[in-house]
């Protein structure tokens, strides 16, 4: 298995430093109920505007409901399907677009759902699992296949599982797996006092 800790300018917490998005999942290892509940509990405690908690997660655990797992896998872009087929757990992160209390638009719903998704991914890292969030999926298929209600937006599908050796991947994905992690310099993304 590959570890790819971030090379940082300053010391950051190990969980953040070690979280990355591999594609090599061990298809032989399942996600137990207690592990799943810990991941969902971490997402549940994310911050949100006015404590709205606008996130919803559609859980497709292959060991518990293979049909729903296959249905969500089928919504992924073809390239994502090639490696995500080994992940035992697929989660669809969905944002509810209006506030419960007054039905007005919640312009922070996607932001808050992203925070809940990251909490889940960091919890997974802390528990020795790996995650890979994907934007490459068919939103309309997700809405149709899973009968999603009006007023929501599917934002991401998250593959969760245990890391495997990269031999389960094709050559293109092996190269991506082995590639060095990188980020833009702090000065390119963070501004102090004024923009630019």
Secondary structure, DSSP 8 states (H G I E B T S, - for coil): --------SS---HHHHH------B-TT----HHHHHHHHHHHHT---GGG---EEEEEEETTT-HHHHHHHHHHB-HHHHHHHTT-SEEEEEEEE-B-TTT--B-TTHHHHHHHHHHHHHHHHHHTT-EEEEE--B-HHHHHHHTT--TTEEEEEEEEEE-B--GGGS-HHHHHHHHS------HHHH--SSS--
